[in-house]
Every structure is written in structure tokens, then in C-alpha cells.
Amino acid sequence: MQVASYKNIKSKQQNHRDLMIYQRAYKASLEIYKASKTFPKEERFAITDQIRRASSSICANIAEGYGRQLSSNNDFKRFLIIAKGSCHEMSVWIDYCKDLGFINEQTWKKWNDEYVEISKMIYGFIQTLKD
């Protein structure tokens, strides 16, 4: 995993969409949204809603933290920590989806591996931020 220094990131990135962690989290979230359309209708306000909220909150927290970095690196870190927590929340929802038969083992592994990697990327990015 390659993580650029914060100084380097700040000089090259124009907005949150330029961050690799945002791009990867957004792509994963879109996949979750599309796949969850096939979940049972009775799950619309249960697991479907939860998995969509958790996956999109990762992207939203990265974006919001990025927007607040001008006032404080600690604010940015705080939002990245929340995004990392949402990655772990996704592991719970993904387990439920597999165990309830909404997704197969292959999809579970793909999603699980992706959120583990996104979580690692967020952690690495947090380590580059100066207080």
C-alpha cells in the first residue's frame, strides 16, 4: 500500500474526489447500492438501508473531513477515524447478508476484502497527518 505524505497530498489534491481512499470507497459503495436492489423487499428498511448508510458514510466522512482540514488536521483525522469505524461496521452487515443468503460467498469475500483494504488505507492516511 502506497501512502503519500500529507504535505505532498495537500499540494496535489484539489478536492476529496482526488483522494484514492475516497475513490475506492465510493466505488465500493456504488457496488453495494446496486447489489442491494436485489435484496428482499421486506429488508428495504432494515439491512438494505443499513448497508447503504454504512457504505456511503465512509465516503461522506472522508469528504467532510477533507473539507475541514483547513481549520484543523485533527478534524480531518476525526472524520477519517469515523470512516474507518464504518468500514468495520460494513463487515457486520456483509456477514448478515451472506448468512441470510442475500449474497454468495464470492461476493462476501470480495466486499469483505475491499473494506479491509479501505480500512488499512484510511489508517495509513491518518498516520501521514500531522497534528
Z-matrix of the N, CA and C atoms (Angstrom, degrees):
N
C 1 1.447
C 2 1.521 1 108.84
N 3 1.313 2 116.93 1 127.86
C 4 1.450 3 121.50 2 -179.48
C 5 1.521 4 109.03 3 -104.01
N 6 1.312 5 116.19 4 125.87
C 7 1.451 6 121.79 5 178.35
C 8 1.517 7 107.95 6 -124.49
N 9 1.315 8 116.26 7 120.97
C 10 1.463 9 120.96 8 178.75
C 11 1.520 10 109.68 9 -76.12
N 12 1.310 11 116.39 10 158.00
C 13 1.457 12 119.84 11 178.00
C 14 1.525 13 109.06 12 -69.18
N 15 1.324 14 115.67 13 155.37
C 16 1.459 15 120.72 14 -178.94
C 17 1.519 16 111.23 15 -60.10
N 18 1.341 17 116.81 16 -43.20
C 19 1.463 18 120.59 17 179.66
C 20 1.526 19 110.33 18 -58.45
N 21 1.316 20 115.86 19 -43.75
C 22 1.456 21 121.81 20 179.29
C 23 1.531 22 110.56 21 -64.67
N 24 1.306 23 116.87 22 -42.02
C 25 1.461 24 121.70 23 179.99
C 26 1.515 25 110.17 24 -63.55
N 27 1.321 26 116.28 25 -46.99
C 28 1.452 27 121.26 26 -176.84
C 29 1.525 28 111.45 27 -60.30
N 30 1.325 29 116.91 28 -36.10
C 31 1.456 30 119.46 29 -177.38
C 32 1.528 31 112.65 30 -78.56
N 33 1.316 32 117.65 31 -25.66
C 34 1.462 33 120.87 32 -175.42
C 35 1.528 34 114.05 33 -99.20
N 36 1.326 35 118.22 34 -27.06
C 37 1.450 36 121.68 35 -174.00
C 38 1.528 37 110.35 36 -87.66
N 39 1.307 38 115.55 37 132.56
C 40 1.454 39 120.44 38 178.10
C 41 1.528 40 111.58 39 -92.05
N 42 1.338 41 116.34 40 -34.67
C 43 1.461 42 120.85 41 176.60
C 44 1.524 43 109.64 42 -157.44
N 45 1.310 44 116.07 43 179.42
C 46 1.464 45 120.92 44 -175.47
C 47 1.525 46 113.01 45 -59.49
N 48 1.316 47 117.81 46 -28.23
C 49 1.473 48 121.02 47 -179.14
C 50 1.532 49 112.00 48 -65.23
N 51 1.315 50 117.08 49 -19.60
C 52 1.464 51 121.71 50 178.76
C 53 1.531 52 113.01 51 -79.92
N 54 1.314 53 116.66 52 -14.18
C 55 1.465 54 120.53 53 -178.91
C 56 1.528 55 110.47 54 -77.87
N 57 1.329 56 116.37 55 129.86
C 58 1.461 57 120.66 56 179.78
C 59 1.533 58 111.49 57 -60.12
N 60 1.330 59 116.94 58 -37.86
C 61 1.471 60 118.56 59 -179.88
C 62 1.523 61 110.77 60 -64.42
N 63 1.328 62 117.41 61 -36.88
C 64 1.463 63 120.19 62 176.81
C 65 1.528 64 110.21 63 -65.60
N 66 1.318 65 116.40 64 -47.60
C 67 1.464 66 120.78 65 -178.10
C 68 1.526 67 111.21 66 -58.37
N 69 1.304 68 115.90 67 -43.96
C 70 1.467 69 120.31 68 -178.10
C 71 1.526 70 111.19 69 -68.91
N 72 1.322 71 116.51 70 -42.70
C 73 1.469 72 120.66 71 178.70
C 74 1.527 73 110.94 72 -65.15
N 75 1.317 74 116.81 73 -39.36
C 76 1.467 75 121.12 74 179.49
C 77 1.528 76 110.94 75 -65.17
N 78 1.316 77 116.03 76 -44.17
C 79 1.465 78 120.36 77 178.65
C 80 1.531 79 110.89 78 -61.28
N 81 1.316 80 116.70 79 -43.62
C 82 1.469 81 120.52 80 178.82
C 83 1.526 82 110.44 81 -64.35
N 84 1.319 83 117.08 82 -40.80
C 85 1.463 84 121.12 83 179.52
C 86 1.521 85 111.55 84 -63.15
N 87 1.323 86 116.77 85 -41.75
C 88 1.467 87 120.15 86 177.42
C 89 1.530 88 111.15 87 -60.74
N 90 1.319 89 116.09 88 -41.02
C 91 1.459 90 120.15 89 178.31
C 92 1.530 91 110.80 90 -62.70
N 93 1.322 92 116.43 91 -41.52
C 94 1.470 93 121.68 92 178.05
C 95 1.528 94 109.79 93 -61.52
N 96 1.318 95 116.97 94 -46.86
C 97 1.464 96 120.92 95 179.63
C 98 1.528 97 110.89 96 -57.86
N 99 1.318 98 116.38 97 -48.48
C 100 1.473 99 120.11 98 -178.20
C 101 1.516 100 111.38 99 -63.59
N 102 1.314 101 117.36 100 -45.98
C 103 1.465 102 121.14 101 -178.47
C 104 1.519 103 111.59 102 -66.24
N 105 1.326 104 117.38 103 -35.64
C 106 1.460 105 120.03 104 -176.96
C 107 1.528 106 112.81 105 -70.27
N 108 1.319 107 117.31 106 -12.51
C 109 1.470 108 120.45 107 174.38
C 110 1.526 109 111.64 108 -64.32
N 111 1.331 110 115.86 109 -21.09
C 112 1.469 111 119.81 110 -179.10
C 113 1.526 112 112.50 111 -91.98
N 114 1.325 113 117.82 112 -4.27
C 115 1.463 114 120.92 113 179.76
C 116 1.533 115 109.34 114 -67.40
N 117 1.312 116 117.63 115 157.21
C 118 1.474 117 120.44 116 179.53
C 119 1.533 118 111.68 117 -55.86
N 120 1.312 119 115.89 118 142.62
C 121 1.477 120 121.54 119 -178.29
C 122 1.526 121 112.04 120 -57.04
N 123 1.342 122 116.61 121 -36.23
C 124 1.469 123 119.03 122 -178.29
C 125 1.534 124 112.46 123 -67.63
N 126 1.327 125 117.31 124 -11.51
C 127 1.467 126 121.90 125 178.15
C 128 1.532 127 112.84 126 -93.29
N 129 1.325 128 116.16 127 1.84
C 130 1.456 129 120.75 128 -175.59
C 131 1.529 130 113.10 129 -54.37
N 132 1.323 131 117.30 130 -40.35
C 133 1.467 132 120.32 131 -178.64
C 134 1.521 133 111.95 132 -102.76
N 135 1.314 134 116.39 133 14.74
C 136 1.463 135 121.04 134 179.61
C 137 1.528 136 108.72 135 -120.60
N 138 1.312 137 116.94 136 -108.01
C 139 1.468 138 120.39 137 -175.26
C 140 1.529 139 112.25 138 -61.73
N 141 1.319 140 117.46 139 -40.69
C 142 1.465 141 119.93 140 -179.62
C 143 1.525 142 110.07 141 -57.44
N 144 1.318 143 116.40 142 -48.00
C 145 1.457 144 121.24 143 179.86
C 146 1.529 145 111.01 144 -64.09
N 147 1.320 146 117.41 145 -43.94
C 148 1.460 147 121.23 146 -177.42
C 149 1.529 148 112.20 147 -64.65
N 150 1.319 149 116.54 148 -44.48
C 151 1.469 150 119.51 149 -177.65
C 152 1.533 151 110.82 150 -68.88
N 153 1.313 152 116.23 151 -33.69
C 154 1.464 153 118.96 152 176.63
C 155 1.523 154 111.45 153 -69.47
N 156 1.314 155 116.43 154 -43.28
C 157 1.464 156 120.60 155 -179.97
C 158 1.533 157 111.48 156 -63.68
N 159 1.329 158 115.96 157 -45.52
C 160 1.471 159 119.45 158 -178.59
C 161 1.521 160 111.25 159 -63.75
N 162 1.332 161 116.70 160 -44.00
C 163 1.470 162 119.04 161 -177.90
C 164 1.530 163 111.44 162 -67.72
N 165 1.328 164 117.07 163 -39.91
C 166 1.469 165 119.10 164 -179.23
C 167 1.525 166 112.02 165 -75.65
N 168 1.328 167 117.87 166 -24.90
C 169 1.466 168 118.96 167 179.49
C 170 1.527 169 111.66 168 -68.57
N 171 1.320 170 116.90 169 -26.81
C 172 1.462 171 119.83 170 176.55
C 173 1.532 172 109.17 171 -61.22
N 174 1.318 173 115.69 172 -50.18
C 175 1.474 174 120.92 173 179.43
C 176 1.523 175 110.88 174 -63.00
N 177 1.321 176 116.47 175 -45.21
C 178 1.465 177 120.96 176 -176.97
C 179 1.525 178 111.54 177 -63.23
N 180 1.317 179 117.05 178 -40.04
C 181 1.469 180 119.53 179 -179.99
C 182 1.516 181 112.10 180 -70.78
N 183 1.319 182 117.37 181 -35.97
C 184 1.469 183 119.74 182 174.97
C 185 1.531 184 109.28 183 -62.41
N 186 1.328 185 116.52 184 -45.94
C 187 1.466 186 120.83 185 -179.13
C 188 1.527 187 111.60 186 -64.64
N 189 1.327 188 116.73 187 -46.01
C 190 1.464 189 119.23 188 -178.67
C 191 1.525 190 111.03 189 -65.21
N 192 1.314 191 116.57 190 -42.37
C 193 1.461 192 119.81 191 177.69
C 194 1.511 193 111.65 192 -61.41
N 195 1.318 194 116.22 193 -41.95
C 196 1.463 195 120.50 194 178.25
C 197 1.535 196 110.01 195 -58.99
N 198 1.321 197 115.47 196 -43.05
C 199 1.455 198 120.06 197 -179.84
C 200 1.514 199 113.84 198 -65.98
N 201 1.311 200 117.58 199 -25.03
C 202 1.463 201 121.73 200 -179.14
C 203 1.522 202 113.61 201 -93.90
N 204 1.314 203 117.76 202 -3.64
C 205 1.465 204 120.13 203 -175.44
C 206 1.515 205 113.11 204 -63.18
N 207 1.318 206 117.30 205 -24.41
C 208 1.465 207 118.81 206 -179.78
C 209 1.522 208 111.62 207 -65.09
N 210 1.334 209 116.07 208 -31.49
C 211 1.458 210 118.62 209 179.64
C 212 1.518 211 112.23 210 -87.14
N 213 1.352 212 116.34 211 -29.13
C 214 1.464 213 117.78 212 -175.76
C 215 1.520 214 111.64 213 -169.27
N 216 1.334 215 116.19 214 127.79
C 217 1.462 216 119.79 215 172.54
C 218 1.521 217 110.81 216 -64.59
N 219 1.344 218 116.19 217 -30.81
C 220 1.454 219 119.26 218 179.52
C 221 1.521 220 111.50 219 -65.36
N 222 1.339 221 117.36 220 -34.74
C 223 1.464 222 120.12 221 174.86
C 224 1.522 223 110.02 222 -62.52
N 225 1.319 224 116.01 223 -45.39
C 226 1.463 225 120.12 224 179.25
C 227 1.526 226 110.13 225 -59.32
N 228 1.323 227 116.76 226 -46.68
C 229 1.467 228 121.22 227 178.65
C 230 1.527 229 111.07 228 -57.98
N 231 1.329 230 115.69 229 -44.07
C 232 1.470 231 120.25 230 -178.26
C 233 1.530 232 110.75 231 -59.37
N 234 1.315 233 116.89 232 -43.70
C 235 1.463 234 119.88 233 179.78
C 236 1.526 235 111.61 234 -69.42
N 237 1.331 236 116.52 235 -34.92
C 238 1.466 237 119.58 236 176.23
C 239 1.525 238 111.04 237 -66.83
N 240 1.318 239 116.86 238 -36.55
C 241 1.470 240 120.41 239 177.07
C 242 1.527 241 110.30 240 -65.39
N 243 1.323 242 117.10 241 -39.31
C 244 1.464 243 120.69 242 176.40
C 245 1.529 244 109.82 243 -63.79
N 246 1.332 245 116.96 244 -42.29
C 247 1.473 246 120.93 245 178.26
C 248 1.524 247 110.36 246 -62.03
N 249 1.315 248 117.04 247 -40.52
C 250 1.466 249 121.34 248 177.82
C 251 1.530 250 109.85 249 -62.52
N 252 1.303 251 116.89 250 -41.96
C 253 1.463 252 120.57 251 176.70
C 254 1.520 253 112.02 252 -60.64
N 255 1.316 254 116.68 253 -38.08
C 256 1.465 255 120.44 254 178.00
C 257 1.524 256 111.66 255 -67.19
N 258 1.326 257 117.57 256 -29.66
C 259 1.469 258 120.22 257 173.56
C 260 1.525 259 109.99 258 -61.53
N 261 1.317 260 116.10 259 -41.90
C 262 1.463 261 120.03 260 178.93
C 263 1.531 262 110.65 261 -69.36
N 264 1.322 263 117.14 262 -36.68
C 265 1.464 264 120.31 263 175.09
C 266 1.532 265 110.27 264 -60.08
N 267 1.325 266 116.24 265 -38.98
C 268 1.466 267 119.96 266 179.32
C 269 1.523 268 111.33 267 -58.88
N 270 1.330 269 117.46 268 -34.70
C 271 1.465 270 119.22 269 -179.79
C 272 1.520 271 111.02 270 -62.08
N 273 1.313 272 117.56 271 -34.59
C 274 1.471 273 121.00 272 177.99
C 275 1.526 274 110.17 273 -67.44
N 276 1.331 275 116.56 274 -48.76
C 277 1.465 276 120.46 275 -178.23
C 278 1.531 277 111.50 276 -65.32
N 279 1.311 278 116.43 277 -36.90
C 280 1.462 279 120.32 278 177.54
C 281 1.536 280 110.14 279 -64.34
N 282 1.327 281 116.28 280 -41.24
C 283 1.477 282 119.82 281 176.30
C 284 1.525 283 110.93 282 -60.06
N 285 1.331 284 116.22 283 -45.73
C 286 1.472 285 119.78 284 177.88
C 287 1.529 286 110.61 285 -58.32
N 288 1.330 287 116.16 286 -46.15
C 289 1.471 288 119.88 287 -178.34
C 290 1.529 289 111.46 288 -59.49
N 291 1.311 290 116.40 289 -41.89
C 292 1.477 291 119.79 290 178.88
C 293 1.526 292 110.67 291 -67.83
N 294 1.321 293 115.76 292 -49.16
C 295 1.464 294 119.99 293 -175.12
C 296 1.526 295 113.13 294 -67.38
N 297 1.326 296 116.93 295 -24.90
C 298 1.467 297 120.61 296 176.58
C 299 1.528 298 112.47 297 -91.05
N 300 1.327 299 116.53 298 -1.58
C 301 1.459 300 120.89 299 176.10
C 302 1.518 301 115.07 300 83.29
N 303 1.341 302 117.49 301 16.47
C 304 1.464 303 120.18 302 179.10
C 305 1.518 304 112.22 303 -80.39
N 306 1.339 305 116.17 304 -26.06
C 307 1.463 306 121.83 305 175.94
C 308 1.530 307 108.20 306 -134.50
N 309 1.321 308 115.57 307 155.11
C 310 1.461 309 119.25 308 179.06
C 311 1.534 310 110.53 309 -87.76
N 312 1.305 311 115.33 310 174.52
C 313 1.469 312 121.82 311 -177.56
C 314 1.530 313 111.81 312 -60.13
N 315 1.317 314 116.47 313 -39.04
C 316 1.467 315 120.94 314 -178.88
C 317 1.532 316 110.95 315 -64.40
N 318 1.333 317 116.65 316 -44.51
C 319 1.464 318 120.58 317 178.27
C 320 1.519 319 109.97 318 -65.61
N 321 1.338 320 116.48 319 -42.11
C 322 1.460 321 120.27 320 177.89
C 323 1.529 322 110.69 321 -56.30
N 324 1.322 323 116.40 322 -48.16
C 325 1.464 324 120.65 323 -178.64
C 326 1.523 325 111.08 324 -62.29
N 327 1.316 326 116.57 325 -44.40
C 328 1.470 327 120.93 326 -179.85
C 329 1.528 328 110.57 327 -60.08
N 330 1.340 329 116.45 328 -49.54
C 331 1.463 330 120.30 329 -178.93
C 332 1.525 331 110.82 330 -66.13
N 333 1.307 332 117.02 331 -44.76
C 334 1.454 333 120.92 332 -179.33
C 335 1.535 334 110.50 333 -59.56
N 336 1.311 335 116.26 334 -49.04
C 337 1.466 336 120.65 335 179.84
C 338 1.531 337 111.45 336 -60.43
N 339 1.322 338 116.32 337 -39.05
C 340 1.460 339 120.12 338 -178.84
C 341 1.530 340 111.05 339 -66.16
N 342 1.327 341 117.21 340 -43.90
C 343 1.464 342 118.87 341 -179.63
C 344 1.520 343 112.39 342 -71.96
N 345 1.314 344 118.23 343 -29.66
C 346 1.467 345 120.67 344 173.04
C 347 1.525 346 108.98 345 -63.76
N 348 1.322 347 116.66 346 -44.76
C 349 1.466 348 120.77 347 -179.49
C 350 1.531 349 111.28 348 -66.52
N 351 1.329 350 117.76 349 -42.01
C 352 1.468 351 120.72 350 177.95
C 353 1.525 352 109.80 351 -61.33
N 354 1.322 353 116.59 352 -42.26
C 355 1.462 354 121.21 353 178.02
C 356 1.531 355 111.07 354 -59.84
N 357 1.322 356 116.86 355 -43.19
C 358 1.467 357 120.96 356 177.59
C 359 1.526 358 110.96 357 -63.78
N 360 1.314 359 116.66 358 -40.47
C 361 1.460 360 120.65 359 179.13
C 362 1.530 361 111.01 360 -63.62
N 363 1.329 362 115.87 361 -42.34
C 364 1.465 363 119.99 362 178.36
C 365 1.525 364 109.73 363 -62.44
N 366 1.315 365 116.89 364 -45.23
C 367 1.463 366 120.68 365 178.54
C 368 1.535 367 110.70 366 -58.53
N 369 1.316 368 116.30 367 -46.34
C 370 1.458 369 120.62 368 178.25
C 371 1.517 370 112.19 369 -60.49
N 372 1.312 371 115.79 370 -39.50
C 373 1.462 372 120.69 371 178.96
C 374 1.524 373 110.40 372 -66.60
N 375 1.325 374 117.48 373 -42.09
C 376 1.465 375 121.63 374 178.00
C 377 1.530 376 110.06 375 -57.29
N 378 1.330 377 116.10 376 -40.21
C 379 1.469 378 120.60 377 -178.27
C 380 1.518 379 112.67 378 -64.39
N 381 1.325 380 118.09 379 -23.15
C 382 1.463 381 121.27 380 -179.49
C 383 1.527 382 112.73 381 -83.49
N 384 1.324 383 117.52 382 -16.07
C 385 1.462 384 120.52 383 -177.56
C 386 1.515 385 110.63 384 -79.28
N 387 1.298 386 115.73 385 133.29
C 388 1.468 387 121.14 386 177.76
C 389 1.513 388 108.59 387 -89.26
N 390 1.335 389 114.96 388 149.33
C 391 1.478 390 119.15 389 178.11
C 392 1.503 391 111.37 390 -71.39
